[in-house]
Amino acid sequence: DQQVKQNSPSLSVQEGRISILNCDYTNSMFDYFLWYKKYPAEGPTFLISISSIKDKNEDGRFTVFLNKSAKHLSLHIVPSQPGDSAVYFCAASVEGDDMRFGAGTRLTVKP
Amino acid sequence: EADIYQTPRYLVIGTGKKITLECSQTMGHDKMYWYQQDPGMELHLIHYSYGVNSTEKGDLSSESTVSRIRTEHFPLTLESARPSHTSQYLCASSPVLGELFFGEGSRLTVL
């Protein structure tokens, strides 16, 4: 039972343009959502999070949007840079426990 | 900066061997986790611990075992490795409420 879904396995964008990564979830009890970035042969690193009391959180070039009614989460990267090329995982949890991950989206930013 | 370490990073062993994957963190986190991840797939929780002498199985059935004798140390053991155990194993820790900090992973290949 996959409670967090990332339906796009890959995304390719041009440097300087916006990257939009999407994530859907099924468990309405999730109240804390995170994005992780993973380079090959490394562990995931935390990127940005949002709690269910907010609908937007911004950190530099990264913005996460939460639409609770649609059970949808998205990560915007503006402007995209070649160094952003990595696999991005969406994760969700209930009060920080039982964190569930999506299958990841491989982002490629072309120079 | 996260201080969580996994050894070995890469391991190739024969079927039937016993192996232990080590994980240590210096952040004093009570919560620790083991995830298993195959390429293009979500991270699956196989074991977690909320503190010393606490261990629980995660969603994904696993023939591995874990122990938590010290806060900083959470090793994972496979008594008899099989080719189906070939995967990447990711250790993580977290404060009571917050994001997970991951180690760099241990990639296991069982021949």
Backbone of each chain as ProteinMPNN parsed JSONL, in Angstrom:
{"seq_chain_A": "DQQVKQNSPSLSVQEGRISILNCDYTNSMFDYFLWYKKYPAEGPTFLISISSIKDKNEDGRFTVFLNKSAKHLSLHIVPSQPGDSAVYFCAASVEGDDMRFGAGTRLTVKP", "coords_chain_A": {"N_chain_A": [[0.853, -1.188, 0.0], [1.018, 1.846, -1.188], [1.437, 4.852, 0.163], [2.427, 7.292, -0.442], [2.988, 8.883, -3.399], [4.931, 9.37, -6.268], [4.47, 10.164, -9.339], [5.914, 10.741, -11.594], [8.707, 9.428, -12.899], [10.927, 10.673, -13.918], [12.331, 13.877, -14.836], [13.162, 16.488, -16.995], [14.774, 19.56, -17.378], [15.617, 22.839, -18.599], [18.536, 24.693, -17.768], [18.082, 27.446, -15.59], [15.367, 27.563, -15.917], [12.106, 26.793, -14.47], [11.73, 24.066, -12.221], [9.358, 21.645, -11.502], [8.299, 19.444, -9.205], [6.197, 16.78, -8.394], [3.913, 15.317, -5.997], [1.745, 12.965, -4.559], [-0.51, 11.998, -1.968], [-2.182, 9.577, 0.113], [-3.069, 9.228, 2.704], [-4.953, 10.9, 4.95], [-4.212, 11.598, 7.457], [-1.604, 12.39, 7.515], [0.621, 14.926, 8.519], [2.946, 16.254, 8.255], [5.338, 17.098, 5.955], [7.955, 16.391, 3.706], [10.797, 17.086, 1.604], [13.424, 15.349, 0.098], [16.726, 15.158, -1.181], [18.749, 13.26, -3.336], [21.916, 12.213, -4.228], [23.771, 10.063, -6.473], [25.118, 7.141, -4.937], [25.086, 8.237, -2.415], [23.506, 9.033, 0.757], [20.061, 10.136, 1.233], [19.474, 13.664, 1.543], [18.071, 16.144, 3.598], [15.854, 18.603, 2.36], [13.666, 20.523, 2.334], [10.744, 21.337, 4.273], [7.244, 21.09, 5.213], [4.523, 21.865, 7.289], [1.184, 20.723, 8.027], [-0.33, 22.879, 8.676], [0.302, 24.939, 7.114], [0.35, 26.295, 3.747], [2.361, 26.844, 2.095], [5.895, 26.95, 1.859], [8.988, 28.518, 1.837], [12.382, 28.503, 0.795], [14.996, 30.037, -0.147], [15.843, 29.178, -3.385], [14.005, 27.187, -3.408], [10.68, 26.106, -3.077], [7.963, 24.79, -1.373], [4.731, 23.59, -1.911], [1.567, 22.958, -0.505], [-1.417, 21.269, -0.941], [-4.003, 20.488, 0.74], [-6.619, 19.604, 0.409], [-6.571, 18.369, -2.032], [-4.743, 16.502, -1.498], [-2.04, 16.825, -2.257], [1.287, 17.632, -3.065], [3.915, 19.821, -3.93], [7.133, 20.61, -5.263], [8.951, 23.414, -6.071], [11.599, 24.598, -7.997], [13.46, 27.338, -8.554], [15.741, 29.632, -9.936], [16.427, 26.712, -11.902], [19.405, 24.776, -11.577], [22.362, 23.171, -12.903], [23.596, 21.697, -10.858], [21.466, 20.902, -9.363], [20.605, 18.551, -10.327], [19.508, 15.428, -9.533], [18.041, 12.762, -7.573], [14.83, 13.238, -6.316], [13.026, 12.843, -3.397], [9.819, 12.604, -2.055], [8.301, 12.833, 1.145], [6.214, 11.821, 3.875], [4.643, 12.191, 7.059], [3.076, 11.281, 10.205], [2.839, 13.365, 12.751], [5.601, 13.367, 12.84], [6.272, 10.705, 13.012], [6.581, 7.351, 11.647], [7.443, 7.724, 8.916], [6.793, 7.986, 5.478], [7.886, 7.27, 2.199], [8.006, 8.426, -1.2], [8.639, 7.048, -4.513], [10.512, 8.523, -5.765], [11.767, 11.102, -7.991], [13.713, 11.566, -10.786], [15.587, 14.278, -11.444], [16.895, 16.117, -14.097], [18.937, 18.709, -14.954], [19.653, 20.6, -17.631], [22.503, 22.18, -19.056]], "CA_chain_A": [[0.0, 0.0, 0.0], [1.914, 2.982, -1.302], [0.686, 6.001, 0.633], [3.02, 8.491, -1.025], [3.247, 8.538, -4.798], [5.532, 10.312, -7.189], [4.1, 9.491, -10.575], [6.869, 11.009, -12.675], [10.016, 8.899, -12.514], [12.017, 11.543, -14.355], [11.981, 15.217, -15.317], [14.315, 17.172, -17.573], [14.495, 20.981, -17.598], [16.767, 23.636, -19.017], [19.093, 25.565, -16.736], [17.449, 28.758, -15.491], [13.917, 27.448, -15.938], [11.519, 26.259, -13.248], [11.486, 22.624, -12.089], [8.211, 21.366, -10.638], [8.204, 18.027, -8.877], [4.883, 16.555, -7.786], [3.781, 14.208, -5.054], [0.38, 12.778, -4.063], [-0.576, 11.085, -0.825], [-3.535, 9.051, 0.322], [-3.421, 9.204, 4.125], [-5.329, 12.247, 5.379], [-3.628, 11.854, 8.769], [-0.269, 12.977, 7.37], [0.621, 16.334, 8.887], [4.296, 16.808, 8.105], [5.764, 16.674, 4.628], [9.35, 16.761, 3.484], [11.474, 16.722, 0.364], [14.821, 14.971, 0.238], [17.497, 15.123, -2.425], [19.717, 12.168, -3.244], [22.889, 12.023, -5.294], [24.191, 8.66, -6.554], [26.068, 6.614, -3.955], [24.995, 8.966, -1.153], [22.198, 8.96, 1.386], [19.226, 11.318, 1.009], [19.675, 14.812, 2.434], [16.869, 16.943, 3.785], [15.839, 19.816, 1.547], [12.677, 21.481, 2.808], [9.573, 20.674, 4.838], [6.068, 21.915, 5.437], [3.519, 21.224, 8.145], [-0.148, 20.804, 7.427], [-1.003, 24.153, 8.994], [0.71, 25.909, 6.102], [0.19, 25.834, 2.368], [3.556, 27.209, 1.326], [7.111, 27.229, 2.61], [10.003, 28.93, 0.875], [13.746, 28.561, 1.29], [15.852, 30.353, -1.282], [15.286, 28.8, -4.69], [13.096, 26.054, -3.23], [9.39, 26.386, -2.471], [7.061, 23.634, -1.326], [3.317, 23.945, -1.845], [0.72, 21.868, -0.014], [-2.858, 21.372, -1.186], [-4.521, 19.404, 1.585], [-7.883, 19.062, -0.116], [-6.228, 17.492, -3.146], [-3.683, 15.61, -1.012], [-0.996, 17.025, -3.266], [2.458, 18.377, -2.623], [4.83, 20.05, -5.044], [8.386, 21.319, -5.002], [9.363, 24.273, -7.177], [12.984, 25.044, -7.941], [13.602, 28.45, -9.488], [15.942, 28.976, -11.223], [17.094, 25.407, -11.822], [20.839, 24.782, -11.868], [22.848, 21.807, -13.175], [23.88, 21.028, -9.592], [20.211, 20.395, -8.792], [20.346, 17.229, -10.902], [19.538, 14.424, -8.462], [16.726, 12.147, -7.357], [14.1, 13.933, -5.263], [12.026, 12.007, -2.735], [8.785, 13.212, -1.228], [8.029, 12.006, 2.319], [5.127, 12.324, 4.71], [4.559, 11.492, 8.342], [2.07, 11.706, 11.176], [3.528, 13.894, 13.94], [7.008, 13.007, 12.776], [6.45, 9.26, 13.095], [6.153, 6.494, 10.544], [7.646, 8.49, 7.691], [6.631, 7.21, 4.249], [8.563, 7.902, 1.085], [7.658, 8.103, -2.572], [9.655, 6.31, -5.259], [11.53, 9.457, -6.259], [11.77, 11.642, -9.358], [15.077, 11.932, -11.191], [15.626, 15.581, -12.124], [18.095, 16.452, -14.867], [18.952, 20.102, -15.389], [20.61, 20.676, -18.747], [23.13, 23.508, -19.197]], "C_chain_A": [[0.891, 1.24, 0.0], [1.157, 4.254, -0.969], [1.221, 7.318, 0.087], [3.466, 8.138, -2.444], [3.881, 9.692, -5.552], [5.402, 9.678, -8.562], [5.036, 9.755, -11.743], [8.228, 10.479, -12.26], [11.167, 9.815, -12.925], [11.46, 12.858, -14.887], [13.258, 15.862, -15.837], [13.944, 18.618, -17.861], [15.791, 21.685, -18.012], [17.234, 24.498, -17.846], [18.403, 26.923, -16.772], [15.932, 28.708, -15.481], [13.422, 26.882, -14.605], [11.403, 24.738, -13.33], [10.322, 22.461, -11.127], [8.111, 19.862, -10.446], [6.935, 17.808, -8.057], [4.837, 15.296, -6.936], [2.328, 14.152, -4.598], [0.407, 11.812, -2.893], [-2.011, 10.681, -0.576], [-3.991, 9.135, 1.772], [-3.704, 10.626, 4.614], [-4.783, 12.59, 6.767], [-2.223, 12.456, 8.682], [-0.325, 14.465, 7.691], [1.983, 16.993, 8.751], [4.884, 16.22, 6.836], [7.163, 17.21, 4.352], [9.776, 16.397, 2.065], [12.94, 16.442, 0.684], [15.431, 14.922, -1.159], [18.548, 14.043, -2.279], [20.603, 12.147, -4.475], [23.272, 10.545, -5.326], [25.223, 8.314, -5.487], [26.115, 7.435, -2.661], [23.627, 8.732, -0.535], [21.382, 10.202, 1.072], [19.573, 12.427, 1.995], [18.403, 15.652, 2.442], [16.96, 18.246, 3.005], [14.905, 20.873, 2.151], [11.466, 20.726, 3.338], [8.416, 21.649, 4.948], [5.124, 21.157, 6.361], [2.143, 21.503, 7.567], [-0.898, 22.087, 7.769], [-0.648, 25.242, 7.991], [0.355, 25.39, 4.711], [1.391, 26.178, 1.5], [4.719, 27.406, 2.287], [8.236, 27.457, 1.608], [11.377, 28.964, 1.532], [14.664, 28.781, 0.089], [15.181, 30.007, -2.599], [14.214, 27.726, -4.588], [11.81, 26.5, -2.516], [8.554, 25.119, -2.499], [5.644, 24.15, -1.136], [2.528, 22.723, -1.387], [-0.737, 22.179, -0.284], [-3.519, 20.203, -0.463], [-5.788, 18.791, 1.003], [-7.621, 18.094, -1.262], [-5.221, 16.428, -2.732], [-2.507, 15.629, -1.991], [0.062, 17.97, -2.734], [3.32, 18.639, -3.847], [6.044, 20.835, -4.567], [8.744, 22.106, -6.248], [10.808, 24.699, -6.956], [13.154, 26.118, -9.016], [14.781, 29.34, -9.081], [16.663, 27.644, -11.039], [18.554, 25.537, -12.248], [21.303, 23.348, -12.126], [23.147, 21.019, -11.904], [22.64, 20.508, -8.884], [19.883, 19.004, -9.323], [20.573, 16.152, -9.844], [18.188, 13.715, -8.473], [16.08, 12.839, -6.16], [12.999, 13.019, -4.709], [11.079, 12.884, -1.926], [8.542, 12.274, -0.043], [6.932, 12.648, 3.142], [5.068, 11.526, 5.994], [3.407, 12.032, 9.169], [2.806, 12.087, 12.451], [4.987, 13.432, 13.998], [7.287, 11.524, 12.835], [6.078, 8.572, 11.788], [6.272, 7.209, 9.201], [7.581, 7.575, 6.474], [7.235, 8.002, 3.097], [7.934, 7.509, -0.243], [8.826, 7.406, -3.252], [10.718, 7.214, -5.866], [11.294, 9.894, -7.684], [13.193, 12.072, -9.671], [15.019, 13.219, -11.997], [16.964, 15.751, -12.827], [17.967, 17.886, -15.338], [20.05, 20.254, -16.424], [21.179, 22.089, -18.869], [22.678, 24.206, -20.468]], "O_chain_A": [[1.441, 1.634, 1.029], [0.314, 4.69, -1.753], [0.541, 8.342, 0.148], [4.234, 7.198, -2.646], [3.426, 10.834, -5.481], [6.146, 8.758, -8.901], [4.965, 9.073, -12.765], [8.847, 11.03, -11.35], [12.254, 9.746, -12.352], [10.311, 12.951, -15.319], [14.307, 15.791, -15.197], [12.93, 18.888, -18.505], [16.895, 21.184, -17.798], [16.429, 24.968, -17.041], [18.167, 27.483, -17.842], [15.275, 29.674, -15.092], [14.216, 26.538, -13.729], [11.029, 24.188, -14.366], [10.305, 23.07, -10.058], [7.873, 19.109, -11.39], [6.643, 18.571, -7.136], [5.605, 14.353, -7.128], [1.741, 15.186, -4.283], [1.249, 10.916, -2.835], [-2.944, 11.362, -1.004], [-5.193, 9.116, 2.038], [-2.797, 11.456, 4.681], [-4.878, 13.736, 7.206], [-1.711, 12.975, 9.674], [-1.199, 15.182, 7.203], [2.149, 18.164, 9.095], [4.925, 15.002, 6.66], [7.501, 18.336, 4.718], [9.195, 15.523, 1.423], [13.596, 17.178, 1.422], [14.754, 14.682, -2.159], [19.171, 13.916, -1.225], [20.125, 12.073, -5.607], [23.12, 9.845, -4.325], [26.101, 9.121, -5.18], [27.077, 7.337, -1.899], [22.699, 8.29, -1.212], [21.947, 11.224, 0.683], [19.923, 12.159, 3.145], [17.753, 15.835, 1.413], [17.999, 18.907, 2.988], [15.332, 21.991, 2.44], [11.19, 19.606, 2.906], [8.578, 22.86, 4.798], [4.951, 19.945, 6.225], [1.963, 22.393, 6.735], [-1.968, 22.354, 7.222], [-1.221, 26.331, 8.012], [0.094, 24.201, 4.525], [1.431, 25.843, 0.316], [4.558, 27.951, 3.379], [8.411, 26.693, 0.659], [11.521, 29.397, 2.676], [15.054, 27.836, -0.596], [14.085, 30.485, -2.893], [13.58, 27.39, -5.589], [11.856, 27.179, -1.491], [8.45, 24.456, -3.531], [5.39, 25.029, -0.311], [2.786, 21.602, -1.824], [-1.235, 23.237, 0.101], [-3.586, 19.087, -0.978], [-5.997, 17.582, 1.102], [-8.352, 17.12, -1.445], [-4.882, 15.549, -3.525], [-2.053, 14.592, -2.476], [-0.226, 18.956, -2.057], [3.446, 17.772, -4.712], [5.985, 21.607, -3.61], [8.831, 21.551, -7.344], [11.186, 25.109, -5.858], [13.015, 25.857, -10.211], [14.808, 29.778, -7.93], [17.436, 27.487, -10.094], [18.891, 26.3, -13.154], [20.696, 22.405, -11.617], [22.969, 19.801, -11.876], [22.745, 19.757, -7.914], [18.973, 18.349, -8.816], [21.68, 15.987, -9.33], [17.311, 14.028, -9.278], [16.711, 13.004, -5.116], [12.164, 12.501, -5.45], [11.504, 13.789, -1.207], [8.573, 11.055, -0.205], [6.743, 13.864, 3.111], [5.399, 10.34, 6.023], [2.842, 13.087, 8.877], [3.336, 11.223, 13.149], [5.524, 13.148, 15.068], [8.443, 11.117, 12.718], [5.367, 9.123, 10.948], [5.305, 7.284, 8.444], [8.225, 6.527, 6.436], [7.116, 9.225, 3.026], [7.401, 6.41, -0.396], [9.875, 7.198, -2.643], [11.708, 6.732, -6.416], [10.704, 9.17, -8.485], [13.803, 12.84, -8.927], [14.47, 13.249, -13.098], [18.025, 15.556, -12.235], [17.016, 18.241, -16.034], [21.229, 20.06, -16.131], [20.442, 23.072, -18.797], [23.106, 25.327, -20.743]]}, "seq_chain_B": "EADIYQTPRYLVIGTGKKITLECSQTMGHDKMYWYQQDPGMELHLIHYSYGVNSTEKGDLSSESTVSRIRTEHFPLTLESARPSHTSQYLCASSPVLGELFFGEGSRLTVL", "coords_chain_B": {"N_chain_B": [[24.947, 20.143, 10.602], [24.776, 16.769, 9.609], [25.744, 13.948, 11.492], [26.158, 11.004, 10.947], [27.026, 7.731, 10.403], [27.825, 5.077, 8.235], [28.999, 1.777, 7.844], [30.014, -1.218, 6.142], [30.543, 0.792, 3.144], [30.264, -0.435, 0.7], [29.646, -3.83, -0.081], [30.373, -7.09, -1.048], [29.32, -10.321, -0.966], [29.186, -13.906, -0.427], [26.482, -16.275, -0.805], [24.805, -17.308, 2.143], [26.52, -16.297, 4.019], [27.153, -14.552, 7.101], [26.406, -11.228, 7.906], [27.056, -7.938, 9.201], [25.794, -4.739, 9.196], [26.979, -1.628, 9.995], [25.948, 1.217, 11.929], [26.262, 4.42, 13.132], [25.607, 7.297, 15.126], [26.246, 10.645, 16.132], [24.691, 12.549, 17.231], [23.059, 12.299, 19.343], [20.471, 11.439, 18.992], [17.366, 9.894, 19.774], [15.705, 8.402, 18.138], [16.107, 5.966, 15.658], [16.585, 4.447, 12.414], [16.266, 1.885, 9.902], [16.287, 1.703, 6.453], [15.407, 0.151, 3.359], [16.338, 0.263, 0.012], [15.67, -0.069, -3.4], [16.753, 0.561, -6.79], [14.879, 3.168, -8.3], [12.719, 2.774, -6.722], [10.578, 3.272, -3.821], [11.753, 4.215, -0.519], [11.855, 1.687, 1.851], [10.788, 1.035, 5.077], [12.445, -1.0, 7.328], [13.329, -1.568, 9.914], [13.073, 0.009, 13.149], [13.88, 2.17, 15.922], [13.168, 3.553, 19.054], [14.744, 4.21, 21.097], [17.232, 3.214, 23.547], [17.34, -0.286, 23.904], [14.958, -0.583, 22.608], [13.361, -1.895, 19.845], [11.772, -2.267, 16.713], [9.884, -3.859, 14.106], [9.577, -2.789, 10.729], [7.498, -1.817, 7.897], [8.211, -3.418, 5.719], [8.771, -6.758, 5.274], [11.502, -8.354, 6.667], [14.403, -10.37, 6.851], [16.39, -9.635, 8.456], [17.965, -8.617, 11.565], [18.053, -6.313, 14.331], [19.774, -4.344, 16.83], [19.83, -2.331, 19.791], [21.775, -1.259, 21.855], [23.246, 0.821, 22.699], [22.728, 4.353, 22.61], [23.891, 5.621, 20.42], [24.384, 3.702, 18.508], [23.322, 1.41, 16.042], [23.186, -1.379, 14.81], [22.66, -3.583, 11.988], [21.895, -6.908, 11.251], [22.359, -9.707, 9.146], [21.764, -13.033, 9.253], [22.116, -15.125, 7.452], [22.965, -14.54, 4.409], [21.249, -13.963, 1.308], [20.816, -13.932, -2.314], [18.482, -12.41, -2.751], [18.666, -10.468, -0.86], [20.205, -8.501, -1.845], [20.697, -5.115, -2.139], [20.3, -1.571, -1.405], [21.041, -0.313, 1.763], [19.886, 1.947, 4.05], [20.644, 3.916, 6.793], [19.181, 5.931, 9.32], [18.634, 8.75, 11.51], [16.728, 10.64, 13.904], [15.618, 13.615, 15.611], [13.173, 14.072, 18.244], [10.953, 15.268, 16.982], [11.054, 15.93, 13.716], [13.144, 16.21, 10.777], [14.589, 13.338, 9.092], [17.933, 12.288, 9.373], [20.205, 10.999, 7.192], [22.578, 8.337, 6.747], [25.303, 7.544, 4.493], [24.719, 5.216, 3.261], [24.74, 1.642, 2.69], [25.755, -0.477, 0.293], [24.772, -3.579, -0.6], [25.72, -6.59, -2.073], [24.81, -9.807, -2.828], [26.101, -12.792, -3.824]], "CA_chain_B": [[25.486, 19.079, 9.749], [24.462, 15.458, 10.132], [26.874, 13.09, 11.819], [25.7, 9.624, 10.987], [28.021, 7.013, 9.616], [27.532, 3.685, 7.932], [30.065, 0.957, 7.269], [30.81, -0.738, 5.015], [29.791, 1.472, 2.092], [29.993, -1.449, -0.328], [29.991, -5.174, 0.374], [30.002, -8.202, -1.928], [29.539, -11.541, -0.196], [28.562, -15.101, -0.966], [25.263, -16.759, -0.152], [24.967, -18.052, 3.387], [27.393, -15.596, 4.968], [26.555, -13.642, 8.087], [26.965, -9.881, 7.791], [26.511, -6.875, 10.037], [25.96, -3.375, 8.696], [27.114, -0.763, 11.154], [25.415, 2.574, 11.838], [26.505, 5.196, 14.343], [25.324, 8.732, 15.028], [26.82, 11.398, 17.254], [23.792, 13.673, 17.489], [22.264, 12.029, 20.533], [19.07, 11.187, 18.641], [16.794, 8.658, 20.301], [15.07, 7.622, 17.079], [16.96, 5.506, 14.558], [15.817, 3.692, 11.427], [16.899, 1.249, 8.749], [15.472, 1.63, 5.249], [15.952, -0.59, 2.231], [15.907, 0.92, -1.218], [16.127, -0.554, -4.696], [16.697, 1.662, -7.766], [13.569, 3.538, -8.83], [11.656, 2.39, -5.789], [10.554, 4.064, -2.596], [12.465, 3.686, 0.631], [10.989, 0.856, 2.689], [11.243, 0.938, 6.458], [12.557, -2.399, 7.748], [13.465, -1.598, 11.375], [13.25, 1.293, 13.793], [14.111, 2.132, 17.366], [12.87, 4.832, 19.71], [15.693, 4.426, 22.172], [17.98, 2.033, 23.976], [16.575, -1.508, 24.155], [13.709, -0.54, 21.844], [13.472, -2.197, 18.418], [10.5, -2.67, 16.11], [9.938, -4.145, 12.679], [8.862, -1.839, 9.893], [6.493, -2.354, 6.989], [8.727, -4.406, 4.799], [9.259, -7.949, 5.945], [12.938, -8.495, 6.482], [15.002, -11.432, 7.634], [17.467, -9.061, 9.247], [17.672, -8.255, 12.95], [18.773, -5.123, 14.791], [19.91, -4.199, 18.276], [20.077, -0.934, 20.213], [22.335, -1.353, 23.205], [23.7, 2.186, 23.008], [21.967, 5.362, 21.865], [24.541, 6.053, 19.181], [24.75, 2.581, 17.66], [22.122, 0.662, 15.625], [23.639, -2.289, 13.756], [21.718, -4.487, 11.336], [22.562, -8.18, 10.992], [21.744, -10.775, 8.35], [22.42, -14.268, 9.706], [22.471, -15.954, 6.304], [22.604, -13.685, 3.28], [20.793, -14.57, 0.044], [20.781, -12.952, -3.414], [17.325, -11.508, -2.62], [19.021, -9.394, 0.071], [20.968, -7.489, -2.575], [19.952, -3.866, -2.084], [20.969, -0.523, -0.64], [20.506, -0.178, 3.103], [20.098, 3.314, 4.528], [20.392, 4.146, 8.208], [18.815, 7.321, 9.582], [18.248, 9.081, 12.877], [15.976, 11.887, 13.962], [15.199, 14.087, 16.919], [11.808, 13.65, 18.574], [10.088, 15.717, 15.895], [11.873, 16.606, 12.723], [13.53, 15.428, 9.612], [15.54, 12.26, 9.251], [19.297, 12.475, 8.875], [20.613, 9.714, 6.646], [23.949, 8.001, 6.428], [25.578, 7.472, 3.057], [24.201, 3.97, 2.727], [25.576, 0.451, 2.5], [25.242, -1.233, -0.861], [25.079, -4.992, -0.395], [25.519, -7.52, -3.187], [24.98, -11.198, -2.408], [26.268, -13.6, -5.034]], "C_chain_B": [[25.237, 17.723, 10.418], [25.72, 14.674, 10.387], [26.357, 11.682, 12.024], [26.497, 8.847, 9.961], [27.612, 5.56, 9.435], [28.764, 3.003, 7.376], [29.567, -0.479, 7.158], [29.944, 0.016, 4.009], [29.384, 0.484, 0.993], [30.449, -2.796, 0.199], [29.484, -6.183, -0.634], [30.333, -9.48, -1.179], [28.84, -12.717, -0.873], [27.325, -15.498, -0.172], [25.595, -17.557, 1.106], [25.841, -17.358, 4.419], [26.58, -14.737, 5.922], [27.211, -12.274, 7.936], [26.29, -8.937, 8.771], [26.832, -5.54, 9.394], [25.94, -2.441, 9.906], [26.52, 0.614, 10.888], [25.637, 3.262, 13.173], [26.177, 6.658, 14.1], [25.805, 9.419, 16.303], [25.945, 12.578, 17.643], [22.927, 13.465, 18.719], [20.794, 11.77, 20.254], [18.59, 9.869, 19.242], [16.253, 7.774, 19.173], [16.087, 7.251, 16.001], [16.173, 4.538, 13.701], [16.756, 2.977, 10.446], [15.873, 1.193, 7.612], [16.205, 0.782, 4.209], [15.448, 0.072, 0.961], [16.523, 0.262, -2.432], [15.956, 0.569, -5.715], [15.287, 1.908, -8.287], [12.41, 3.206, -7.92], [11.702, 3.28, -4.553], [11.428, 3.424, -1.517], [11.474, 2.895, 1.488], [11.59, 0.737, 4.081], [11.285, -0.527, 6.876], [12.72, -2.538, 9.264], [13.52, -0.171, 11.905], [13.39, 1.11, 15.296], [13.836, 3.517, 17.925], [13.792, 5.098, 20.893], [16.391, 3.128, 22.544], [17.016, 0.909, 24.358], [15.2, -1.52, 23.497], [13.996, -0.851, 20.389], [12.127, -2.687, 17.923], [10.724, -2.986, 14.64], [9.121, -3.109, 11.916], [7.881, -2.534, 8.981], [6.992, -3.537, 6.199], [9.279, -5.581, 5.59], [10.742, -8.124, 5.658], [13.44, -9.62, 7.361], [16.163, -10.928, 8.468], [16.998, -8.821, 10.678], [18.497, -7.027, 13.316], [18.901, -5.183, 16.309], [20.184, -2.737, 18.591], [20.518, -0.973, 21.679], [22.838, 0.007, 23.669], [22.938, 3.159, 22.129], [22.56, 5.594, 20.487], [24.705, 4.936, 18.155], [23.519, 1.717, 17.339], [22.514, -0.283, 14.496], [22.528, -3.197, 13.238], [22.473, -5.752, 10.929], [21.701, -9.097, 10.126], [22.482, -12.057, 8.697], [22.901, -15.12, 8.534], [22.028, -15.223, 5.034], [22.215, -14.503, 2.052], [20.796, -13.515, -1.046], [19.607, -11.972, -3.321], [17.589, -10.367, -1.643], [19.853, -8.304, -0.596], [20.145, -6.215, -2.666], [20.847, -2.789, -1.475], [20.264, -0.377, 0.696], [20.902, 1.189, 3.652], [19.719, 3.413, 5.999], [20.07, 5.627, 8.402], [18.545, 7.503, 11.066], [17.464, 10.382, 12.854], [15.773, 12.312, 15.402], [13.74, 13.701, 17.14], [10.839, 14.031, 17.459], [10.943, 16.46, 14.894], [12.288, 15.68, 11.619], [14.504, 14.32, 9.982], [16.893, 12.685, 8.692], [19.796, 11.095, 8.441], [22.122, 9.566, 6.587], [24.1, 7.862, 4.929], [25.146, 6.152, 2.445], [25.23, 2.863, 2.658], [24.972, -0.335, 1.349], [25.719, -2.663, -0.757], [24.767, -5.787, -1.662], [25.799, -8.925, -2.677], [25.008, -12.08, -3.655], [25.726, -15.016, -4.859]], "O_chain_B": [[25.456, 17.552, 11.617], [26.662, 14.723, 9.595], [26.148, 11.239, 13.153], [26.625, 9.252, 8.806], [27.121, 4.91, 10.358], [29.484, 3.563, 6.549], [28.777, -0.92, 7.993], [28.721, -0.118, 4.034], [28.29, 0.573, 0.436], [31.495, -2.906, 0.839], [28.32, -6.149, -1.032], [31.482, -9.705, -0.8], [28.015, -12.54, -1.77], [27.153, -15.103, 0.981], [26.526, -18.361, 1.132], [25.896, -17.786, 5.571], [25.488, -14.266, 5.603], [28.435, -12.176, 7.849], [25.123, -9.105, 9.125], [27.986, -5.243, 9.086], [25.017, -2.464, 10.72], [26.578, 1.119, 9.767], [25.245, 2.746, 14.219], [26.43, 7.196, 13.023], [25.771, 8.849, 17.393], [26.406, 13.503, 18.312], [22.154, 14.344, 19.098], [19.96, 11.866, 21.154], [19.302, 8.864, 19.225], [16.335, 6.548, 19.244], [16.825, 8.099, 15.501], [15.233, 3.892, 14.163], [17.881, 3.414, 10.204], [14.755, 0.706, 7.782], [17.434, 0.707, 4.184], [14.267, 0.402, 0.851], [17.735, 0.057, -2.498], [15.106, 1.44, -5.532], [14.585, 0.972, -8.669], [11.248, 3.342, -8.306], [12.701, 3.941, -4.27], [11.788, 2.249, -1.601], [10.39, 3.383, 1.807], [12.758, 0.381, 4.238], [10.274, -1.224, 6.789], [12.285, -3.537, 9.836], [13.957, 0.745, 11.208], [13.07, 0.062, 15.857], [14.225, 4.526, 17.337], [13.636, 6.092, 21.603], [16.165, 2.084, 21.932], [16.016, 1.129, 25.041], [14.372, -2.379, 23.801], [14.787, -0.154, 19.753], [11.427, -3.427, 18.614], [11.636, -2.451, 14.009], [8.102, -2.619, 12.404], [7.474, -3.67, 9.225], [6.29, -4.533, 6.029], [10.138, -5.421, 6.457], [11.169, -8.045, 4.506], [12.963, -9.807, 8.481], [16.847, -11.716, 9.121], [15.801, -8.821, 10.965], [19.515, -6.741, 12.685], [18.226, -5.966, 16.978], [20.706, -1.997, 17.757], [19.729, -0.75, 22.597], [22.854, 0.308, 24.862], [22.547, 2.814, 21.014], [21.833, 5.745, 19.505], [25.129, 5.203, 17.031], [22.769, 1.339, 18.239], [22.203, -0.014, 13.336], [21.587, -3.531, 13.958], [23.551, -5.681, 10.337], [20.497, -9.243, 10.338], [23.686, -12.164, 8.465], [23.953, -15.754, 8.605], [20.862, -15.284, 4.643], [22.765, -15.573, 1.791], [20.78, -12.321, -0.746], [19.722, -10.829, -3.764], [16.826, -9.402, -1.597], [20.168, -7.293, 0.031], [19.036, -6.22, -3.199], [21.985, -3.048, -1.085], [19.036, -0.324, 0.756], [22.08, 1.54, 3.712], [18.615, 3.041, 6.397], [20.632, 6.48, 7.714], [18.265, 6.544, 11.785], [17.533, 11.137, 11.884], [15.756, 11.48, 16.309], [13.141, 13.055, 16.28], [10.009, 13.223, 17.042], [11.496, 17.514, 15.206], [11.852, 14.532, 11.532], [15.15, 14.354, 11.029], [16.974, 13.358, 7.664], [19.805, 10.149, 9.229], [22.85, 10.541, 6.401], [23.14, 8.042, 4.18], [25.203, 5.989, 1.226], [26.432, 3.113, 2.577], [23.832, -0.796, 1.418], [26.918, -2.935, -0.817], [23.687, -5.664, -2.24], [26.88, -9.206, -2.16], [24.056, -12.104, -4.436], [25.791, -15.822, -5.788]]}, "name": "protein", "num_of_chains": 2, "seq": "DQQVKQNSPSLSVQEGRISILNCDYTNSMFDYFLWYKKYPAEGPTFLISISSIKDKNEDGRFTVFLNKSAKHLSLHIVPSQPGDSAVYFCAASVEGDDMRFGAGTRLTVKPEADIYQTPRYLVIGTGKKITLECSQTMGHDKMYWYQQDPGMELHLIHYSYGVNSTEKGDLSSESTVSRIRTEHFPLTLESARPSHTSQYLCASSPVLGELFFGEGSRLTVL"}
